[in-house]
Amino acid sequence: MGTTVTLTNEGTNISRTTKTDGEGNYLFSLVGVGTYRLTVEHAGFKKNVQSGITLEVNQNGRLDVALEVGQASEVVEVSAAVPQIDTSGAVLGKVEDTRRIEDLPLVDRDTLQLGLLQAGVFAPDPDDGSGTPFQ
């Protein structure tokens, strides 16, 4: 209880800190896209540092951390990534890399067709008269 958790953006070196609740839960809301380092510290335990955590668009990351009993001067470093399967929310989102976009057979290179790559999105009936490119 009261364990200090610090999330640091590895690109900008900007940090946010919070404390865990009585059950060891913590939350960082509205975290931007990027690569992060998570540091967990509590008196009487080794400091746990996990780096290389990549968060993409619309991703709810979850990272459970186990602390080991030890001296405060000891550090456990783990290089890991947040699993890409989101079990904590029902948000649809996907990041496409440049190579995949360049290789797509887009008719007349119409970038609006990229929206059709998202799950649950389809082209509207041309006779509906709404003028919206997606449904």
N, CA, C and O of each residue as an XYZ file, in Angstrom:
540
protein
N       0.841     -1.180      0.000
C       0.000      0.000      0.000
C       0.884      1.241      0.000
O       1.851      1.318      0.759
N       0.560      2.199     -0.838
C       1.331      3.425     -0.896
C       2.637      3.283     -1.647
O       3.565      4.060     -1.423
N       2.726      2.304     -2.533
C       3.925      2.127     -3.343
C       3.975      3.238     -4.390
O       2.956      3.579     -4.990
N       5.153      3.797     -4.603
C       5.326      4.877     -5.580
C       5.552      4.287     -6.961
O       6.430      3.446     -7.154
N       4.747      4.736     -7.921
C       4.843      4.281     -9.303
C       5.088      5.509    -10.176
O       4.325      6.475    -10.128
N       6.151      5.467    -10.970
C       6.506      6.586    -11.834
C       6.536      6.118    -13.279
O       7.179      5.119    -13.602
N       5.839      6.842    -14.149
C       5.806      6.558    -15.576
C       6.558      7.677    -16.282
O       6.202      8.848    -16.148
N       7.600      7.321    -17.036
C       8.442      8.308    -17.713
C       8.442      8.057    -19.214
O       8.722      6.946    -19.667
N       8.128      9.092    -19.981
C       8.198      9.014    -21.433
C       9.677      9.010    -21.810
O      10.395      9.962    -21.506
N      10.136      7.947    -22.470
C      11.552      7.831    -22.796
C      11.988      8.815    -23.876
O      13.175      9.122    -23.978
N      11.054      9.318    -24.684
C      11.390     10.285    -25.725
C      11.519     11.698    -25.204
O      12.383     12.449    -25.657
N      10.663     12.077    -24.247
C      10.655     13.444    -23.736
C      11.219     13.562    -22.322
O      11.513     14.665    -21.860
N      11.370     12.432    -21.635
C      11.844     12.369    -20.247
C      10.883     13.059    -19.274
O      11.290     13.469    -18.188
N       9.613     13.189    -19.659
C       8.596     13.750    -18.778
C       8.015     12.618    -17.934
O       7.643     11.570    -18.461
N       7.939     12.840    -16.610
C       7.482     11.802    -15.688
C       6.171     12.172    -15.021
O       5.862     13.347    -14.820
N       5.405     11.138    -14.682
C       4.185     11.270    -13.883
C       4.285     10.243    -12.771
O       4.719      9.114    -12.999
N       3.884     10.630    -11.570
C       4.000      9.752    -10.413
C       2.655      9.608     -9.730
O       1.871     10.554     -9.661
N       2.397      8.389     -9.218
C       1.185      8.122     -8.454
C       1.512      7.106     -7.368
O       2.615      6.560     -7.336
N       0.565      6.853     -6.490
C       0.703      5.844     -5.430
C      -0.329      4.758     -5.657
O      -1.411      5.019     -6.184
N       0.004      3.542     -5.259
C      -0.950      2.447     -5.383
C      -1.985      2.529     -4.269
O      -1.751      3.136     -3.224
N      -3.157      1.894     -4.518
C      -4.180      1.837     -3.478
C      -3.916      0.631     -2.574
O      -2.862      0.002     -2.677
N      -4.857      0.305     -1.694
C      -4.701     -0.791     -0.743
C      -4.543     -2.154     -1.389
O      -4.001     -3.071     -0.771
N      -5.005     -2.303     -2.618
C      -4.889     -3.578     -3.319
C      -3.719     -3.600     -4.303
O      -3.519     -4.586     -5.012
N      -2.952     -2.518     -4.344
C      -1.801     -2.456     -5.237
C      -2.118     -1.955     -6.626
O      -1.266     -2.037     -7.512
N      -3.311     -1.439     -6.848
C      -3.702     -0.930     -8.162
C      -3.220      0.505     -8.348
O      -3.141      1.276     -7.392
N      -2.905      0.841     -9.569
C      -2.517      2.211     -9.917
C      -3.073      2.525    -11.297
O      -3.394      1.615    -12.062
N      -3.188      3.818    -11.622
C      -3.748      4.225    -12.905
C      -3.106      5.520    -13.373
O      -2.990      6.483    -12.615
N      -2.693      5.528    -14.626
C      -2.260      6.747    -15.297
C      -3.241      6.952    -16.440
O      -3.276      6.149    -17.373
N      -4.033      8.008    -16.385
C      -5.016      8.250    -17.433
C      -4.473      9.257    -18.446
O      -3.578     10.047    -18.147
N      -5.038      9.206    -19.649
C      -4.692     10.112    -20.748
C      -3.190     10.122    -21.049
O      -2.568     11.179    -21.156
N      -2.631      8.929    -21.181
C      -1.219      8.785    -21.515
C      -1.084      8.834    -23.033
O      -1.795      8.128    -23.748
N      -0.185      9.655    -23.514
C       0.010      9.811    -24.949
C       0.756      8.648    -25.580
O       1.336      7.814    -24.884
N       0.735      8.604    -26.890
C       1.457      7.587    -27.647
C       2.941      7.764    -27.402
O       3.427      8.894    -27.363
N       3.673      6.669    -27.235
C       5.115      6.751    -27.047
C       5.684      5.524    -26.370
O       4.981      4.545    -26.121
N       6.975      5.596    -26.075
C       7.676      4.529    -25.375
C       7.968      5.016    -23.962
O       8.450      6.131    -23.764
N       7.668      4.161    -22.979
C       7.729      4.564    -21.583
C       8.599      3.645    -20.743
O       8.909      2.518    -21.128
N       8.985      4.168    -19.570
C       9.698      3.413    -18.544
C       8.855      3.502    -17.274
O       8.441      4.593    -16.881
N       8.599      2.369    -16.631
C       7.810      2.315    -15.401
C       8.737      1.951    -14.249
O       9.431      0.935    -14.300
N       8.745      2.782    -13.214
C       9.571      2.542    -12.032
C       8.650      2.373    -10.833
O       7.779      3.206    -10.583
N       8.853      1.275    -10.089
C       8.032      0.979     -8.913
C       8.960      0.870     -7.710
O       9.923      0.104     -7.722
N       8.650      1.665     -6.647
C       9.501      1.704     -5.460
C       8.672      1.613     -4.192
O       7.609      2.224     -4.077
N       9.188      0.825     -3.228
C       8.552      0.742     -1.912
C       9.640      0.386     -0.903
O      10.520     -0.425     -1.190
N       9.575      0.992      0.268
C      10.581      0.759      1.310
C      10.675     -0.731      1.635
O       9.653     -1.395      1.812
N      11.902     -1.256      1.713
C      12.127     -2.658      2.051
C      12.090     -3.592      0.853
O      12.242     -4.805      1.003
N      11.889     -3.032     -0.338
C      11.830     -3.837     -1.559
C      12.811     -3.284     -2.584
O      13.182     -2.111     -2.543
N      13.227     -4.156     -3.509
C      14.091     -3.714     -4.600
C      13.277     -2.841     -5.553
O      12.103     -3.109     -5.810
N      13.909     -1.809     -6.063
C      13.254     -0.958     -7.057
C      13.102     -1.760     -8.343
O      14.043     -2.431     -8.766
N      11.925     -1.700     -8.972
C      11.648     -2.420    -10.213
C      11.527     -1.398    -11.328
O      10.711     -0.480    -11.249
N      12.339     -1.557    -12.371
C      12.321     -0.647    -13.523
C      12.040     -1.474    -14.768
O      12.763     -2.424    -15.069
N      10.984     -1.108    -15.492
C      10.656     -1.783    -16.748
C      10.665     -0.737    -17.855
O       9.958      0.268    -17.780
N      11.464     -0.982    -18.871
C      11.585     -0.005    -19.956
C      11.140     -0.618    -21.269
O      10.918     -1.825    -21.365
N      11.012      0.230    -22.280
C      10.602     -0.241    -23.597
C       9.126     -0.547    -23.696
O       8.724     -1.363    -24.525
N       8.308      0.084    -22.874
C       6.856     -0.128    -22.896
C       6.282      0.803    -23.958
O       6.332      2.023    -23.803
N       5.743      0.243    -25.025
C       5.227      1.043    -26.134
C       3.712      1.102    -26.068
O       3.045      0.070    -26.002
N       3.172      2.311    -26.086
C       1.730      2.512    -26.117
C       1.348      3.153    -27.442
O       1.967      4.124    -27.877
N       0.323      2.600    -28.078
C      -0.160      3.083    -29.369
C      -1.493      3.806    -29.180
O      -1.962      3.973    -28.054
N      -2.089      4.228    -30.273
C      -3.367      4.935    -30.274
C      -4.459      4.036    -29.695
O      -4.528      2.854    -30.031
N      -5.308      4.584    -28.834
C      -6.459      3.890    -28.253
C      -6.101      2.612    -27.511
O      -6.920      1.695    -27.443
N      -4.919      2.530    -26.963
C      -4.508      1.329    -26.244
C      -4.593      1.561    -24.746
O      -4.069      2.549    -24.231
N      -5.253      0.650    -24.051
C      -5.264      0.654    -22.593
C      -4.233     -0.364    -22.146
O      -4.464     -1.569    -22.239
N      -3.101      0.112    -21.663
C      -2.036     -0.799    -21.243
C      -2.223     -1.227    -19.807
O      -2.679     -0.449    -18.970
N      -1.869     -2.471    -19.525
C      -1.913     -2.985    -18.161
C      -0.587     -3.683    -17.900
O      -0.153     -4.528    -18.683
N       0.047     -3.324    -16.801
C       1.314     -3.929    -16.454
C       1.304     -4.250    -14.968
O       1.283     -3.354    -14.124
N       1.320     -5.542    -14.661
C       1.385     -5.990    -13.270
C       2.843     -6.158    -12.896
O       3.628     -6.728    -13.653
N       3.203     -5.655    -11.717
C       4.597     -5.675    -11.279
C       4.679     -6.379     -9.931
O       3.890     -6.100     -9.028
N       5.628     -7.285     -9.801
C       5.873     -7.960     -8.525
C       7.188     -7.432     -7.955
O       8.217     -7.458     -8.630
N       7.150     -6.955     -6.717
C       8.356     -6.452     -6.072
C       9.025     -7.567     -5.291
O       8.355     -8.423     -4.712
N      10.364     -7.551     -5.279
C      11.141     -8.524     -4.526
C      11.670     -7.875     -3.257
O      12.068     -6.710     -3.258
N      11.667     -8.642     -2.176
C      12.215     -8.149     -0.915
C      13.709     -7.929     -1.108
O      14.394     -8.764     -1.697
N      14.212     -6.801     -0.609
C      15.632     -6.508     -0.752
C      15.959     -5.120     -0.272
O      15.123     -4.436      0.318
N      17.167     -4.715     -0.528
C      17.636     -3.395     -0.139
C      17.167     -2.354     -1.147
O      16.998     -2.657     -2.328
N      16.962     -1.152     -0.686
C      16.514     -0.073     -1.566
C      17.548      0.240     -2.642
O      17.201      0.783     -3.690
N      18.820     -0.099     -2.393
C      19.868      0.196     -3.370
C      19.884     -0.818     -4.516
O      20.541     -0.584     -5.530
N      19.170     -1.939     -4.371
C      19.113     -2.938     -5.432
C      18.007     -2.579     -6.419
O      16.933     -2.127     -6.022
N      18.276     -2.781     -7.701
C      17.316     -2.453     -8.747
C      17.118     -3.677     -9.640
O      18.087     -4.301    -10.073
N      15.871     -4.010     -9.907
C      15.541     -5.069    -10.859
C      15.102     -4.376    -12.133
O      14.094     -3.670    -12.139
N      15.863     -4.573    -13.240
C      15.500     -3.947    -14.504
C      14.945     -4.999    -15.454
O      15.524     -6.071    -15.625
N      13.816     -4.673    -16.065
C      13.158     -5.572    -17.001
C      12.867     -4.786    -18.265
O      12.297     -3.696    -18.205
N      13.253     -5.329    -19.406
C      12.885     -4.714    -20.682
C      11.728     -5.521    -21.230
O      11.881     -6.692    -21.577
N      10.570     -4.889    -21.305
C       9.369     -5.612    -21.723
C       8.433     -4.670    -22.441
O       8.652     -3.460    -22.486
N       7.389     -5.245    -22.999
C       6.369     -4.470    -23.678
C       5.004     -4.834    -23.123
O       4.780     -5.961    -22.682
N       4.103     -3.876    -23.150
C       2.733     -4.143    -22.757
C       2.117     -5.037    -23.819
O       2.287     -4.773    -25.009
N       1.401     -6.095    -23.423
C       0.780     -6.957    -24.428
C      -0.122     -6.153    -25.364
O      -0.803     -5.223    -24.932
N      -0.122     -6.518    -26.647
C      -0.901     -5.787    -27.629
C      -2.376     -6.152    -27.608
O      -3.174     -5.523    -28.303
N      -2.753     -7.157    -26.824
C      -4.164     -7.510    -26.681
C      -4.702     -6.745    -25.483
O      -4.204     -6.891    -24.367
N      -5.712     -5.937    -25.718
C      -6.291     -5.103    -24.668
C      -7.464     -5.838    -24.031
O      -8.517     -6.009    -24.646
N      -7.263     -6.271    -22.782
C      -8.323     -6.990    -22.077
C      -9.093     -6.088    -21.125
O      -9.998     -6.549    -20.429
N      -8.739     -4.793    -21.086
C      -9.376     -3.909    -20.115
C     -10.380     -2.936    -20.738
O     -11.009     -2.167    -20.011
N     -10.545     -2.950    -22.053
C     -11.481     -2.017    -22.682
C     -11.961     -2.542    -24.019
O     -11.442     -3.529    -24.540
N     -12.949     -1.874    -24.561
C     -13.524     -2.290    -25.839
C     -13.319     -1.220    -26.900
O     -14.201     -0.982    -27.725
N     -12.166     -0.580    -26.882
C     -11.865      0.487    -27.825
C     -11.270     -0.115    -29.085
O     -10.369     -0.951    -29.019
N     -11.776      0.314    -30.232
C     -11.225     -0.126    -31.500
C     -10.201      0.888    -31.972
O     -10.473      2.089    -31.980
N      -9.041      0.426    -32.361
C      -8.005      1.304    -32.875
C      -6.840      0.476    -33.369
O      -6.570     -0.606    -32.849
N      -6.158      0.982    -34.363
C      -5.030      0.250    -34.919
C      -4.057      1.250    -35.508
O      -4.466      2.252    -36.094
N      -2.777      0.982    -35.356
C      -1.744      1.823    -35.929
C      -1.150      1.077    -37.117
O      -0.718     -0.068    -36.983
N      -1.131      1.717    -38.264
C      -0.540      1.135    -39.461
C       0.798      1.820    -39.707
O       0.898      3.044    -39.623
N       1.817      1.035    -40.011
C       3.118      1.641    -40.276
C       3.207      2.106    -41.732
O       2.397      1.714    -42.573
N       4.181      2.929    -42.006
C       4.330      3.542    -43.325
C       4.470      2.502    -44.423
O       3.873      2.637    -45.490
N       5.253      1.469    -44.167
C       5.487      0.435    -45.188
C       4.174     -0.229    -45.600
O       3.932     -0.438    -46.788
N       3.324     -0.562    -44.623
C       2.045     -1.225    -44.927
C       1.151     -0.296    -45.746
O       0.494     -0.744    -46.685
N       1.119      0.981    -45.404
C       0.278      1.938    -46.127
C       0.766      2.089    -47.566
O      -0.040      2.128    -48.495
N       2.080      2.174    -47.751
C       2.626      2.322    -49.101
C       2.357      1.097    -49.966
O       2.232      1.216    -51.185
N       2.266     -0.090    -49.341
C       2.047     -1.324    -50.090
C       0.575     -1.611    -50.383
O       0.270     -2.545    -51.124
N      -0.335     -0.829    -49.818
C      -1.757     -1.081    -50.029
C      -2.184     -0.718    -51.448
O      -1.715      0.275    -52.004
N      -3.069     -1.516    -52.031
C      -3.563     -1.198    -53.371
C      -4.714     -0.191    -53.297
O      -5.866     -0.550    -53.542
N      -4.411      1.050    -52.963
C      -5.428      2.084    -52.847
C      -5.796      2.608    -54.231
O      -4.922      2.998    -55.006
N      -7.078      2.617    -54.537
C      -7.552      3.116    -55.827
C      -7.255      4.612    -55.896
O      -7.672      5.368    -55.019
N      -6.554      5.030    -56.909
C      -6.192      6.440    -57.118
C      -5.481      7.043    -55.903
O      -5.483      8.261    -55.725
N      -4.877      6.195    -55.068
C      -4.159      6.638    -53.856
C      -5.060      7.479    -52.948
O      -4.598      8.431    -52.319
N      -6.336      7.127    -52.882
C      -7.323      7.823    -52.060
C      -7.108      7.428    -50.594
O      -7.421      6.304    -50.202
N      -6.581      8.342    -49.796
C      -6.250      8.028    -48.407
C      -7.476      7.766    -47.543
O      -7.346      7.160    -46.479
N      -8.668      8.203    -47.965
C      -9.874      7.895    -47.193
C     -10.140      6.397    -47.142
O     -10.827      5.918    -46.240
N      -9.601      5.658    -48.104
C      -9.773      4.213    -48.090
C      -9.044      3.560    -46.920
O      -9.349      2.421    -46.569
N      -8.083      4.262    -46.307
C      -7.385      3.737    -45.129
C      -8.355      3.529    -43.965
O      -8.139      2.651    -43.130
N      -9.409      4.319    -43.904
C     -10.404      4.172    -42.838
C     -11.093      2.828    -42.878
O     -11.597      2.358    -41.858
N     -11.123      2.204    -44.041
C     -11.773      0.899    -44.180
C     -10.932     -0.238    -43.591
O     -11.406     -1.372    -43.515
N      -9.702      0.044    -43.177
C      -8.861     -0.974    -42.552
C      -9.288     -1.256    -41.113
O      -8.995     -2.326    -40.579
N      -9.974     -0.309    -40.485
C     -10.400     -0.444    -39.092
C     -11.551     -1.443    -38.977
O     -12.472     -1.428    -39.793
N     -11.499     -2.304    -37.971
C     -12.570     -3.269    -37.740
C     -13.882     -2.547    -37.484
O     -13.913     -1.558    -36.752
N     -14.958     -3.026    -38.075
C     -16.283     -2.457    -37.859
C     -16.606     -1.264    -38.742
O     -17.686     -0.685    -38.617
N     -15.700     -0.884    -39.629
C     -15.923      0.258    -40.523
C     -16.184     -0.275    -41.930
O     -15.485     -1.170    -42.404
N     -17.184      0.279    -42.582
C     -17.454     -0.111    -43.959
C     -17.936      1.093    -44.748
O     -18.394      2.086    -44.184
N     -17.825      0.983    -46.054
C     -18.248      2.073    -46.934
C     -19.775      2.151    -46.934
O     -20.446      1.121    -46.989
N     -20.322      3.356    -46.875
C     -21.779      3.495    -46.858
C     -22.398      3.209    -48.225
O     -21.713      3.183    -49.247
N     -23.687      2.999    -48.211
C     -24.443      2.825    -49.457
C     -24.376      4.153    -50.221
O     -24.700      5.195    -49.652
N     -23.964      4.140    -51.489
C     -23.843      5.401    -52.225
C     -25.163      6.130    -52.389
O     -25.170      7.324    -52.689
N     -26.287      5.436    -52.197
C     -27.600      6.055    -52.377
C     -28.177      6.638    -51.088
O     -29.303      7.135    -51.084
N     -27.391      6.579    -49.962
C     -27.983      7.072    -48.696
C     -28.005      8.591    -48.610
O     -28.756      9.149    -47.810
N     -27.188      9.278    -49.427
C     -27.226     10.731    -49.477
C     -26.609     11.433    -48.286
O     -26.716     12.655    -48.181
N     -25.962     10.704    -47.379
C     -25.398     11.346    -46.178
C     -24.106     12.091    -46.468
O     -23.798     13.083    -45.807
N     -23.355     11.623    -47.444
C     -22.091     12.273    -47.770
C     -20.947     11.873    -46.857
O     -19.832     12.366    -47.028
N     -21.191     10.979    -45.877
C     -20.130     10.548    -44.981
C     -19.343      9.412    -45.642
O     -19.929      8.548    -46.295
N     -18.007      9.414    -45.471
C     -17.200      8.395    -46.139
C     -17.231      7.021    -45.453
O     -16.872      6.023    -46.079
N     -17.650      6.947    -44.183
C     -17.608      5.679    -43.441
C     -18.863      5.485    -42.620
O     -19.561      6.442    -42.285
N     -19.141      4.236    -42.301
C     -20.199      3.895    -41.353
C     -19.635      2.923    -40.346
O     -20.348      2.489    -39.440
